Amino acid sequence: MKRARRTIAAIAAIAVVLTLSAAFVFVALEADHDCCGHGCTVCSMMAAVKNVIKAAALITLTMLIYETTLRLAERVKDVLICRRNETPVAMKTKLLN
Ligand SMILES: [Zn+2]
C-alpha cells in the first residue's frame, strides 16, 4: 500500500516536472515571436500554457498545505499521546529516592 502510494506520487511528481519544464521552454522559445495580432496561434498557446502553470501552482500549493496539515496533526497527536502516557508507572521509573 505504502509502496504503491509512493510510486503514484513519484509518477505524479515526474509528470508535473515534465509538464512545467515543457511549458517554461515553450514560453522561453516563443517569448519574442512574430505576432500576427488577433487570432495568433502562438499567443493562444501561450495563454493555454499560462493556465497550465497556474493549475500546477495551485495543485502544488494545495498538496503542500495538505501535507503540512497532516504532519502537524500527527505531531499534535504524538504530543497528546506522550503527555497522556508520561506517568512514572507507564514509564516504568523506580522512585527510590
Ligand atoms: Zn502572437
Residues whose N, C-alpha, C, O or C-beta is under 5 A from the ligand:
A	BS01	ZN	C35 C36 C40 V42 C43
